[in-house]
Amino acid sequence: MPNAGNEWRQRFSSTRRGARLARELALLELARWGYPLAGGDSERVAQVVAELAANAVAHGGVPGRDFELGLRELDGVLRVEVSDARAGQQPRVRPGPVEPDEHGHGLRIVEALCVAWGVSGRLVGKTVWAEVATRAAAPRTAATAARP
């Protein structure tokens, strides 16, 4: 069984290849922590990493700057943090119905897979974070869901 308190950080190039690599290395790190590669927890986290990393590359990229992926194991959740160098662009879920040929609805996936997500400022840029409940986690209260 995984141990609470695990933490991992890595920087990646702000490219599509960097975003793919972030997803793959996140899966490997979760496996090292004891989450099976084919398990529901690691698959949900990998999807969240893929969406947030793709957004960091597409909307948060600054020439010559990488993005950073962080994973943390907290009480009953796996927290994903993706930091980029662009502070001005705040991610938001697009309103309205999803059209099959449209892009830009990845945050709906994040919202569906997570118990909480949000944006935190930093000295340079921003961090988009999301928390995926582990299968063994108990339901969370509104107070814990709003954790920064």
Phi and psi in radians as a Rosetta constraint file:
Dihedral C 1 N 2 CA 2 C 2 CIRCULARHARMONIC -1.081 0.35
Dihedral N 2 CA 2 C 2 N 3 CIRCULARHARMONIC 2.696 0.35
Dihedral C 2 N 3 CA 3 C 3 CIRCULARHARMONIC -1.794 0.35
Dihedral N 3 CA 3 C 3 N 4 CIRCULARHARMONIC 2.238 0.35
Dihedral C 3 N 4 CA 4 C 4 CIRCULARHARMONIC -1.091 0.35
Dihedral N 4 CA 4 C 4 N 5 CIRCULARHARMONIC 2.560 0.35
Dihedral C 4 N 5 CA 5 C 5 CIRCULARHARMONIC 1.769 0.35
Dihedral N 5 CA 5 C 5 N 6 CIRCULARHARMONIC -0.056 0.35
Dihedral C 5 N 6 CA 6 C 6 CIRCULARHARMONIC -1.116 0.35
Dihedral N 6 CA 6 C 6 N 7 CIRCULARHARMONIC 2.538 0.35
Dihedral C 6 N 7 CA 7 C 7 CIRCULARHARMONIC -2.607 0.35
Dihedral N 7 CA 7 C 7 N 8 CIRCULARHARMONIC 2.529 0.35
Dihedral C 7 N 8 CA 8 C 8 CIRCULARHARMONIC -2.636 0.35
Dihedral N 8 CA 8 C 8 N 9 CIRCULARHARMONIC 2.435 0.35
Dihedral C 8 N 9 CA 9 C 9 CIRCULARHARMONIC -2.414 0.35
Dihedral N 9 CA 9 C 9 N 10 CIRCULARHARMONIC 2.531 0.35
Dihedral C 9 N 10 CA 10 C 10 CIRCULARHARMONIC -2.711 0.35
Dihedral N 10 CA 10 C 10 N 11 CIRCULARHARMONIC 2.494 0.35
Dihedral C 10 N 11 CA 11 C 11 CIRCULARHARMONIC -1.685 0.35
Dihedral N 11 CA 11 C 11 N 12 CIRCULARHARMONIC 2.579 0.35
Dihedral C 11 N 12 CA 12 C 12 CIRCULARHARMONIC -2.371 0.35
Dihedral N 12 CA 12 C 12 N 13 CIRCULARHARMONIC 2.678 0.35
Dihedral C 12 N 13 CA 13 C 13 CIRCULARHARMONIC -1.158 0.35
Dihedral N 13 CA 13 C 13 N 14 CIRCULARHARMONIC 2.530 0.35
Dihedral C 13 N 14 CA 14 C 14 CIRCULARHARMONIC -1.390 0.35
Dihedral N 14 CA 14 C 14 N 15 CIRCULARHARMONIC 1.154 0.35
Dihedral C 14 N 15 CA 15 C 15 CIRCULARHARMONIC -2.359 0.35
Dihedral N 15 CA 15 C 15 N 16 CIRCULARHARMONIC 2.895 0.35
Dihedral C 15 N 16 CA 16 C 16 CIRCULARHARMONIC -1.060 0.35
Dihedral N 16 CA 16 C 16 N 17 CIRCULARHARMONIC -0.647 0.35
Dihedral C 16 N 17 CA 17 C 17 CIRCULARHARMONIC -1.115 0.35
Dihedral N 17 CA 17 C 17 N 18 CIRCULARHARMONIC -0.720 0.35
Dihedral C 17 N 18 CA 18 C 18 CIRCULARHARMONIC -1.065 0.35
Dihedral N 18 CA 18 C 18 N 19 CIRCULARHARMONIC -0.700 0.35
Dihedral C 18 N 19 CA 19 C 19 CIRCULARHARMONIC -1.135 0.35
Dihedral N 19 CA 19 C 19 N 20 CIRCULARHARMONIC -0.730 0.35
Dihedral C 19 N 20 CA 20 C 20 CIRCULARHARMONIC -1.105 0.35
Dihedral N 20 CA 20 C 20 N 21 CIRCULARHARMONIC -0.762 0.35
Dihedral C 20 N 21 CA 21 C 21 CIRCULARHARMONIC -1.103 0.35
Dihedral N 21 CA 21 C 21 N 22 CIRCULARHARMONIC -0.667 0.35
Dihedral C 21 N 22 CA 22 C 22 CIRCULARHARMONIC -1.023 0.35
Dihedral N 22 CA 22 C 22 N 23 CIRCULARHARMONIC -0.788 0.35
Dihedral C 22 N 23 CA 23 C 23 CIRCULARHARMONIC -1.076 0.35
Dihedral N 23 CA 23 C 23 N 24 CIRCULARHARMONIC -0.819 0.35
Dihedral C 23 N 24 CA 24 C 24 CIRCULARHARMONIC -1.145 0.35
Dihedral N 24 CA 24 C 24 N 25 CIRCULARHARMONIC -0.752 0.35
Dihedral C 24 N 25 CA 25 C 25 CIRCULARHARMONIC -1.219 0.35
Dihedral N 25 CA 25 C 25 N 26 CIRCULARHARMONIC -0.548 0.35
Dihedral C 25 N 26 CA 26 C 26 CIRCULARHARMONIC -1.085 0.35
Dihedral N 26 CA 26 C 26 N 27 CIRCULARHARMONIC -0.759 0.35
Dihedral C 26 N 27 CA 27 C 27 CIRCULARHARMONIC -1.059 0.35
Dihedral N 27 CA 27 C 27 N 28 CIRCULARHARMONIC -0.753 0.35
Dihedral C 27 N 28 CA 28 C 28 CIRCULARHARMONIC -1.140 0.35
Dihedral N 28 CA 28 C 28 N 29 CIRCULARHARMONIC -0.684 0.35
Dihedral C 28 N 29 CA 29 C 29 CIRCULARHARMONIC -1.148 0.35
Dihedral N 29 CA 29 C 29 N 30 CIRCULARHARMONIC -0.740 0.35
Dihedral C 29 N 30 CA 30 C 30 CIRCULARHARMONIC -1.085 0.35
Dihedral N 30 CA 30 C 30 N 31 CIRCULARHARMONIC -0.663 0.35
Dihedral C 30 N 31 CA 31 C 31 CIRCULARHARMONIC -1.111 0.35
Dihedral N 31 CA 31 C 31 N 32 CIRCULARHARMONIC -0.680 0.35
Dihedral C 31 N 32 CA 32 C 32 CIRCULARHARMONIC -1.108 0.35
Dihedral N 32 CA 32 C 32 N 33 CIRCULARHARMONIC -0.549 0.35
Dihedral C 32 N 33 CA 33 C 33 CIRCULARHARMONIC -1.386 0.35
Dihedral N 33 CA 33 C 33 N 34 CIRCULARHARMONIC -0.182 0.35
Dihedral C 33 N 34 CA 34 C 34 CIRCULARHARMONIC 1.916 0.35
Dihedral N 34 CA 34 C 34 N 35 CIRCULARHARMONIC 0.112 0.35
Dihedral C 34 N 35 CA 35 C 35 CIRCULARHARMONIC -1.620 0.35
Dihedral N 35 CA 35 C 35 N 36 CIRCULARHARMONIC 2.064 0.35
Dihedral C 35 N 36 CA 36 C 36 CIRCULARHARMONIC -1.021 0.35
Dihedral N 36 CA 36 C 36 N 37 CIRCULARHARMONIC 2.505 0.35
Dihedral C 36 N 37 CA 37 C 37 CIRCULARHARMONIC -0.994 0.35
Dihedral N 37 CA 37 C 37 N 38 CIRCULARHARMONIC -0.651 0.35
Dihedral C 37 N 38 CA 38 C 38 CIRCULARHARMONIC -1.665 0.35
Dihedral N 38 CA 38 C 38 N 39 CIRCULARHARMONIC 0.202 0.35
Dihedral C 38 N 39 CA 39 C 39 CIRCULARHARMONIC -1.438 0.35
Dihedral N 39 CA 39 C 39 N 40 CIRCULARHARMONIC 2.755 0.35
Dihedral C 39 N 40 CA 40 C 40 CIRCULARHARMONIC -1.084 0.35
Dihedral N 40 CA 40 C 40 N 41 CIRCULARHARMONIC -0.697 0.35
Dihedral C 40 N 41 CA 41 C 41 CIRCULARHARMONIC -1.086 0.35
Dihedral N 41 CA 41 C 41 N 42 CIRCULARHARMONIC -0.865 0.35
Dihedral C 41 N 42 CA 42 C 42 CIRCULARHARMONIC -1.187 0.35
Dihedral N 42 CA 42 C 42 N 43 CIRCULARHARMONIC -0.605 0.35
Dihedral C 42 N 43 CA 43 C 43 CIRCULARHARMONIC -1.173 0.35
Dihedral N 43 CA 43 C 43 N 44 CIRCULARHARMONIC -0.702 0.35
Dihedral C 43 N 44 CA 44 C 44 CIRCULARHARMONIC -1.160 0.35
Dihedral N 44 CA 44 C 44 N 45 CIRCULARHARMONIC -0.755 0.35
Dihedral C 44 N 45 CA 45 C 45 CIRCULARHARMONIC -1.101 0.35
Dihedral N 45 CA 45 C 45 N 46 CIRCULARHARMONIC -0.731 0.35
Dihedral C 45 N 46 CA 46 C 46 CIRCULARHARMONIC -1.062 0.35
Dihedral N 46 CA 46 C 46 N 47 CIRCULARHARMONIC -0.669 0.35
Dihedral C 46 N 47 CA 47 C 47 CIRCULARHARMONIC -1.176 0.35
Dihedral N 47 CA 47 C 47 N 48 CIRCULARHARMONIC -0.709 0.35
Dihedral C 47 N 48 CA 48 C 48 CIRCULARHARMONIC -1.128 0.35
Dihedral N 48 CA 48 C 48 N 49 CIRCULARHARMONIC -0.769 0.35
Dihedral C 48 N 49 CA 49 C 49 CIRCULARHARMONIC -1.025 0.35
Dihedral N 49 CA 49 C 49 N 50 CIRCULARHARMONIC -0.785 0.35
Dihedral C 49 N 50 CA 50 C 50 CIRCULARHARMONIC -1.034 0.35
Dihedral N 50 CA 50 C 50 N 51 CIRCULARHARMONIC -0.791 0.35
Dihedral C 50 N 51 CA 51 C 51 CIRCULARHARMONIC -1.177 0.35
Dihedral N 51 CA 51 C 51 N 52 CIRCULARHARMONIC -0.810 0.35
Dihedral C 51 N 52 CA 52 C 52 CIRCULARHARMONIC -1.228 0.35
Dihedral N 52 CA 52 C 52 N 53 CIRCULARHARMONIC -0.644 0.35
Dihedral C 52 N 53 CA 53 C 53 CIRCULARHARMONIC -1.174 0.35
Dihedral N 53 CA 53 C 53 N 54 CIRCULARHARMONIC -0.725 0.35
Dihedral C 53 N 54 CA 54 C 54 CIRCULARHARMONIC -1.070 0.35
Dihedral N 54 CA 54 C 54 N 55 CIRCULARHARMONIC -0.706 0.35
Dihedral C 54 N 55 CA 55 C 55 CIRCULARHARMONIC -1.147 0.35
Dihedral N 55 CA 55 C 55 N 56 CIRCULARHARMONIC -0.692 0.35
Dihedral C 55 N 56 CA 56 C 56 CIRCULARHARMONIC -1.081 0.35
Dihedral N 56 CA 56 C 56 N 57 CIRCULARHARMONIC -0.695 0.35
Dihedral C 56 N 57 CA 57 C 57 CIRCULARHARMONIC -1.243 0.35
Dihedral N 57 CA 57 C 57 N 58 CIRCULARHARMONIC -0.811 0.35
Dihedral C 57 N 58 CA 58 C 58 CIRCULARHARMONIC -1.301 0.35
Dihedral N 58 CA 58 C 58 N 59 CIRCULARHARMONIC -0.650 0.35
Dihedral C 58 N 59 CA 59 C 59 CIRCULARHARMONIC -2.073 0.35
Dihedral N 59 CA 59 C 59 N 60 CIRCULARHARMONIC -0.311 0.35
Dihedral C 59 N 60 CA 60 C 60 CIRCULARHARMONIC -1.964 0.35
Dihedral N 60 CA 60 C 60 N 61 CIRCULARHARMONIC 0.020 0.35
Dihedral C 60 N 61 CA 61 C 61 CIRCULARHARMONIC -1.252 0.35
Dihedral N 61 CA 61 C 61 N 62 CIRCULARHARMONIC 2.428 0.35
Dihedral C 61 N 62 CA 62 C 62 CIRCULARHARMONIC -2.191 0.35
Dihedral N 62 CA 62 C 62 N 63 CIRCULARHARMONIC 2.281 0.35
Dihedral C 62 N 63 CA 63 C 63 CIRCULARHARMONIC -0.889 0.35
Dihedral N 63 CA 63 C 63 N 64 CIRCULARHARMONIC 2.285 0.35
Dihedral C 63 N 64 CA 64 C 64 CIRCULARHARMONIC 1.450 0.35
Dihedral N 64 CA 64 C 64 N 65 CIRCULARHARMONIC 0.007 0.35
Dihedral C 64 N 65 CA 65 C 65 CIRCULARHARMONIC -1.989 0.35
Dihedral N 65 CA 65 C 65 N 66 CIRCULARHARMONIC 2.418 0.35
Dihedral C 65 N 66 CA 66 C 66 CIRCULARHARMONIC -1.530 0.35
Dihedral N 66 CA 66 C 66 N 67 CIRCULARHARMONIC 3.011 0.35
Dihedral C 66 N 67 CA 67 C 67 CIRCULARHARMONIC -1.960 0.35
Dihedral N 67 CA 67 C 67 N 68 CIRCULARHARMONIC 2.780 0.35
Dihedral C 67 N 68 CA 68 C 68 CIRCULARHARMONIC -2.108 0.35
Dihedral N 68 CA 68 C 68 N 69 CIRCULARHARMONIC 2.379 0.35
Dihedral C 68 N 69 CA 69 C 69 CIRCULARHARMONIC -1.932 0.35
Dihedral N 69 CA 69 C 69 N 70 CIRCULARHARMONIC 2.306 0.35
Dihedral C 69 N 70 CA 70 C 70 CIRCULARHARMONIC -2.213 0.35
Dihedral N 70 CA 70 C 70 N 71 CIRCULARHARMONIC 2.457 0.35
Dihedral C 70 N 71 CA 71 C 71 CIRCULARHARMONIC -2.146 0.35
Dihedral N 71 CA 71 C 71 N 72 CIRCULARHARMONIC 2.378 0.35
Dihedral C 71 N 72 CA 72 C 72 CIRCULARHARMONIC -2.415 0.35
Dihedral N 72 CA 72 C 72 N 73 CIRCULARHARMONIC 2.450 0.35
Dihedral C 72 N 73 CA 73 C 73 CIRCULARHARMONIC -1.744 0.35
Dihedral N 73 CA 73 C 73 N 74 CIRCULARHARMONIC 1.983 0.35
Dihedral C 73 N 74 CA 74 C 74 CIRCULARHARMONIC -1.938 0.35
Dihedral N 74 CA 74 C 74 N 75 CIRCULARHARMONIC -3.019 0.35
Dihedral C 74 N 75 CA 75 C 75 CIRCULARHARMONIC -1.136 0.35
Dihedral N 75 CA 75 C 75 N 76 CIRCULARHARMONIC 1.710 0.35
Dihedral C 75 N 76 CA 76 C 76 CIRCULARHARMONIC 1.407 0.35
Dihedral N 76 CA 76 C 76 N 77 CIRCULARHARMONIC 0.034 0.35
Dihedral C 76 N 77 CA 77 C 77 CIRCULARHARMONIC -2.410 0.35
Dihedral N 77 CA 77 C 77 N 78 CIRCULARHARMONIC 2.689 0.35
Dihedral C 77 N 78 CA 78 C 78 CIRCULARHARMONIC -1.851 0.35
Dihedral N 78 CA 78 C 78 N 79 CIRCULARHARMONIC 2.081 0.35
Dihedral C 78 N 79 CA 79 C 79 CIRCULARHARMONIC -1.721 0.35
Dihedral N 79 CA 79 C 79 N 80 CIRCULARHARMONIC 2.230 0.35
Dihedral C 79 N 80 CA 80 C 80 CIRCULARHARMONIC -1.852 0.35
Dihedral N 80 CA 80 C 80 N 81 CIRCULARHARMONIC 2.292 0.35
Dihedral C 80 N 81 CA 81 C 81 CIRCULARHARMONIC -2.246 0.35
Dihedral N 81 CA 81 C 81 N 82 CIRCULARHARMONIC 2.158 0.35
Dihedral C 81 N 82 CA 82 C 82 CIRCULARHARMONIC -2.113 0.35
Dihedral N 82 CA 82 C 82 N 83 CIRCULARHARMONIC 2.081 0.35
Dihedral C 82 N 83 CA 83 C 83 CIRCULARHARMONIC -1.928 0.35
Dihedral N 83 CA 83 C 83 N 84 CIRCULARHARMONIC 2.386 0.35
Dihedral C 83 N 84 CA 84 C 84 CIRCULARHARMONIC -2.282 0.35
Dihedral N 84 CA 84 C 84 N 85 CIRCULARHARMONIC 3.075 0.35
Dihedral C 84 N 85 CA 85 C 85 CIRCULARHARMONIC -1.627 0.35
Dihedral N 85 CA 85 C 85 N 86 CIRCULARHARMONIC 0.001 0.35
Dihedral C 85 N 86 CA 86 C 86 CIRCULARHARMONIC -1.839 0.35
Dihedral N 86 CA 86 C 86 N 87 CIRCULARHARMONIC 1.922 0.35
Dihedral C 86 N 87 CA 87 C 87 CIRCULARHARMONIC -1.439 0.35
Dihedral N 87 CA 87 C 87 N 88 CIRCULARHARMONIC -0.527 0.35
Dihedral C 87 N 88 CA 88 C 88 CIRCULARHARMONIC -1.213 0.35
Dihedral N 88 CA 88 C 88 N 89 CIRCULARHARMONIC -0.458 0.35
Dihedral C 88 N 89 CA 89 C 89 CIRCULARHARMONIC -1.635 0.35
Dihedral N 89 CA 89 C 89 N 90 CIRCULARHARMONIC 1.850 0.35
Dihedral C 89 N 90 CA 90 C 90 CIRCULARHARMONIC -1.647 0.35
Dihedral N 90 CA 90 C 90 N 91 CIRCULARHARMONIC 2.143 0.35
Dihedral C 90 N 91 CA 91 C 91 CIRCULARHARMONIC -1.179 0.35
Dihedral N 91 CA 91 C 91 N 92 CIRCULARHARMONIC 2.549 0.35
Dihedral C 91 N 92 CA 92 C 92 CIRCULARHARMONIC -2.645 0.35
Dihedral N 92 CA 92 C 92 N 93 CIRCULARHARMONIC 2.687 0.35
Dihedral C 92 N 93 CA 93 C 93 CIRCULARHARMONIC -1.339 0.35
Dihedral N 93 CA 93 C 93 N 94 CIRCULARHARMONIC 2.268 0.35
Dihedral C 93 N 94 CA 94 C 94 CIRCULARHARMONIC -1.228 0.35
Dihedral N 94 CA 94 C 94 N 95 CIRCULARHARMONIC 2.360 0.35
Dihedral C 94 N 95 CA 95 C 95 CIRCULARHARMONIC -1.355 0.35
Dihedral N 95 CA 95 C 95 N 96 CIRCULARHARMONIC 2.860 0.35
Dihedral C 95 N 96 CA 96 C 96 CIRCULARHARMONIC 1.563 0.35
Dihedral N 96 CA 96 C 96 N 97 CIRCULARHARMONIC 3.066 0.35
Dihedral C 96 N 97 CA 97 C 97 CIRCULARHARMONIC -1.250 0.35
Dihedral N 97 CA 97 C 97 N 98 CIRCULARHARMONIC 2.693 0.35
Dihedral C 97 N 98 CA 98 C 98 CIRCULARHARMONIC -1.501 0.35
Dihedral N 98 CA 98 C 98 N 99 CIRCULARHARMONIC 2.182 0.35
Dihedral C 98 N 99 CA 99 C 99 CIRCULARHARMONIC -1.635 0.35
Dihedral N 99 CA 99 C 99 N 100 CIRCULARHARMONIC 2.418 0.35
Dihedral C 99 N 100 CA 100 C 100 CIRCULARHARMONIC -1.043 0.35
Dihedral N 100 CA 100 C 100 N 101 CIRCULARHARMONIC -0.548 0.35
Dihedral C 100 N 101 CA 101 C 101 CIRCULARHARMONIC -1.607 0.35
Dihedral N 101 CA 101 C 101 N 102 CIRCULARHARMONIC 0.005 0.35
Dihedral C 101 N 102 CA 102 C 102 CIRCULARHARMONIC -1.542 0.35
Dihedral N 102 CA 102 C 102 N 103 CIRCULARHARMONIC 2.689 0.35
Dihedral C 102 N 103 CA 103 C 103 CIRCULARHARMONIC -1.873 0.35
Dihedral N 103 CA 103 C 103 N 104 CIRCULARHARMONIC 3.009 0.35
Dihedral C 103 N 104 CA 104 C 104 CIRCULARHARMONIC 1.611 0.35
Dihedral N 104 CA 104 C 104 N 105 CIRCULARHARMONIC 0.354 0.35
Dihedral C 104 N 105 CA 105 C 105 CIRCULARHARMONIC -2.000 0.35
Dihedral N 105 CA 105 C 105 N 106 CIRCULARHARMONIC 0.355 0.35
Dihedral C 105 N 106 CA 106 C 106 CIRCULARHARMONIC -1.094 0.35
Dihedral N 106 CA 106 C 106 N 107 CIRCULARHARMONIC -0.545 0.35
Dihedral C 106 N 107 CA 107 C 107 CIRCULARHARMONIC -1.208 0.35
Dihedral N 107 CA 107 C 107 N 108 CIRCULARHARMONIC -0.378 0.35
Dihedral C 107 N 108 CA 108 C 108 CIRCULARHARMONIC -1.142 0.35
Dihedral N 108 CA 108 C 108 N 109 CIRCULARHARMONIC -0.662 0.35
Dihedral C 108 N 109 CA 109 C 109 CIRCULARHARMONIC -1.141 0.35
Dihedral N 109 CA 109 C 109 N 110 CIRCULARHARMONIC -0.806 0.35
Dihedral C 109 N 110 CA 110 C 110 CIRCULARHARMONIC -1.020 0.35
Dihedral N 110 CA 110 C 110 N 111 CIRCULARHARMONIC -0.824 0.35
Dihedral C 110 N 111 CA 111 C 111 CIRCULARHARMONIC -1.050 0.35
Dihedral N 111 CA 111 C 111 N 112 CIRCULARHARMONIC -0.658 0.35
Dihedral C 111 N 112 CA 112 C 112 CIRCULARHARMONIC -1.267 0.35
Dihedral N 112 CA 112 C 112 N 113 CIRCULARHARMONIC -0.545 0.35
Dihedral C 112 N 113 CA 113 C 113 CIRCULARHARMONIC -1.575 0.35
Dihedral N 113 CA 113 C 113 N 114 CIRCULARHARMONIC -0.247 0.35
Dihedral C 113 N 114 CA 114 C 114 CIRCULARHARMONIC -1.971 0.35
Dihedral N 114 CA 114 C 114 N 115 CIRCULARHARMONIC 2.725 0.35
Dihedral C 114 N 115 CA 115 C 115 CIRCULARHARMONIC -1.517 0.35
Dihedral N 115 CA 115 C 115 N 116 CIRCULARHARMONIC -0.352 0.35
Dihedral C 115 N 116 CA 116 C 116 CIRCULARHARMONIC -2.833 0.35
Dihedral N 116 CA 116 C 116 N 117 CIRCULARHARMONIC 2.634 0.35
Dihedral C 116 N 117 CA 117 C 117 CIRCULARHARMONIC -2.707 0.35
Dihedral N 117 CA 117 C 117 N 118 CIRCULARHARMONIC 2.802 0.35
Dihedral C 117 N 118 CA 118 C 118 CIRCULARHARMONIC -3.067 0.35
Dihedral N 118 CA 118 C 118 N 119 CIRCULARHARMONIC -2.985 0.35
Dihedral C 118 N 119 CA 119 C 119 CIRCULARHARMONIC -2.264 0.35
Dihedral N 119 CA 119 C 119 N 120 CIRCULARHARMONIC 2.363 0.35
Dihedral C 119 N 120 CA 120 C 120 CIRCULARHARMONIC -2.142 0.35
Dihedral N 120 CA 120 C 120 N 121 CIRCULARHARMONIC 2.439 0.35
Dihedral C 120 N 121 CA 121 C 121 CIRCULARHARMONIC -1.341 0.35
Dihedral N 121 CA 121 C 121 N 122 CIRCULARHARMONIC 2.816 0.35
Dihedral C 121 N 122 CA 122 C 122 CIRCULARHARMONIC -2.573 0.35
Dihedral N 122 CA 122 C 122 N 123 CIRCULARHARMONIC 3.026 0.35
Dihedral C 122 N 123 CA 123 C 123 CIRCULARHARMONIC -0.931 0.35
Dihedral N 123 CA 123 C 123 N 124 CIRCULARHARMONIC -0.825 0.35
Dihedral C 123 N 124 CA 124 C 124 CIRCULARHARMONIC -2.136 0.35
Dihedral N 124 CA 124 C 124 N 125 CIRCULARHARMONIC 1.993 0.35
Dihedral C 124 N 125 CA 125 C 125 CIRCULARHARMONIC 1.522 0.35
Dihedral N 125 CA 125 C 125 N 126 CIRCULARHARMONIC -2.554 0.35
Dihedral C 125 N 126 CA 126 C 126 CIRCULARHARMONIC -2.592 0.35
Dihedral N 126 CA 126 C 126 N 127 CIRCULARHARMONIC 2.884 0.35
Dihedral C 126 N 127 CA 127 C 127 CIRCULARHARMONIC -2.168 0.35
Dihedral N 127 CA 127 C 127 N 128 CIRCULARHARMONIC 2.200 0.35
Dihedral C 127 N 128 CA 128 C 128 CIRCULARHARMONIC -1.729 0.35
Dihedral N 128 CA 128 C 128 N 129 CIRCULARHARMONIC 2.171 0.35
Dihedral C 128 N 129 CA 129 C 129 CIRCULARHARMONIC -2.095 0.35
Dihedral N 129 CA 129 C 129 N 130 CIRCULARHARMONIC 2.667 0.35
Dihedral C 129 N 130 CA 130 C 130 CIRCULARHARMONIC -2.600 0.35
Dihedral N 130 CA 130 C 130 N 131 CIRCULARHARMONIC 2.505 0.35
Dihedral C 130 N 131 CA 131 C 131 CIRCULARHARMONIC -2.079 0.35
Dihedral N 131 CA 131 C 131 N 132 CIRCULARHARMONIC 2.130 0.35
Dihedral C 131 N 132 CA 132 C 132 CIRCULARHARMONIC -1.801 0.35
Dihedral N 132 CA 132 C 132 N 133 CIRCULARHARMONIC 2.126 0.35
Dihedral C 132 N 133 CA 133 C 133 CIRCULARHARMONIC -1.201 0.35
Dihedral N 133 CA 133 C 133 N 134 CIRCULARHARMONIC 2.405 0.35
Dihedral C 133 N 134 CA 134 C 134 CIRCULARHARMONIC -1.433 0.35
Dihedral N 134 CA 134 C 134 N 135 CIRCULARHARMONIC 2.736 0.35
Dihedral C 134 N 135 CA 135 C 135 CIRCULARHARMONIC -1.036 0.35
Dihedral N 135 CA 135 C 135 N 136 CIRCULARHARMONIC -0.511 0.35
Dihedral C 135 N 136 CA 136 C 136 CIRCULARHARMONIC -1.472 0.35
Dihedral N 136 CA 136 C 136 N 137 CIRCULARHARMONIC -0.060 0.35
Dihedral C 136 N 137 CA 137 C 137 CIRCULARHARMONIC -1.305 0.35
Dihedral N 137 CA 137 C 137 N 138 CIRCULARHARMONIC 2.538 0.35
Dihedral C 137 N 138 CA 138 C 138 CIRCULARHARMONIC -1.413 0.35
Dihedral N 138 CA 138 C 138 N 139 CIRCULARHARMONIC 2.778 0.35
Dihedral C 138 N 139 CA 139 C 139 CIRCULARHARMONIC -1.002 0.35
Dihedral N 139 CA 139 C 139 N 140 CIRCULARHARMONIC 2.538 0.35
Dihedral C 139 N 140 CA 140 C 140 CIRCULARHARMONIC -1.754 0.35
Dihedral N 140 CA 140 C 140 N 141 CIRCULARHARMONIC 2.662 0.35
Dihedral C 140 N 141 CA 141 C 141 CIRCULARHARMONIC -1.546 0.35
Dihedral N 141 CA 141 C 141 N 142 CIRCULARHARMONIC 2.922 0.35
Dihedral C 141 N 142 CA 142 C 142 CIRCULARHARMONIC -1.061 0.35
Dihedral N 142 CA 142 C 142 N 143 CIRCULARHARMONIC -0.592 0.35
Dihedral C 142 N 143 CA 143 C 143 CIRCULARHARMONIC -1.145 0.35
Dihedral N 143 CA 143 C 143 N 144 CIRCULARHARMONIC -0.708 0.35
Dihedral C 143 N 144 CA 144 C 144 CIRCULARHARMONIC -1.378 0.35
Dihedral N 144 CA 144 C 144 N 145 CIRCULARHARMONIC -0.439 0.35
Dihedral C 144 N 145 CA 145 C 145 CIRCULARHARMONIC -1.241 0.35
Dihedral N 145 CA 145 C 145 N 146 CIRCULARHARMONIC -0.359 0.35
Dihedral C 145 N 146 CA 146 C 146 CIRCULARHARMONIC -1.636 0.35
Dihedral N 146 CA 146 C 146 N 147 CIRCULARHARMONIC 0.239 0.35
Dihedral C 146 N 147 CA 147 C 147 CIRCULARHARMONIC -1.055 0.35
Dihedral N 147 CA 147 C 147 N 148 CIRCULARHARMONIC 2.313 0.35
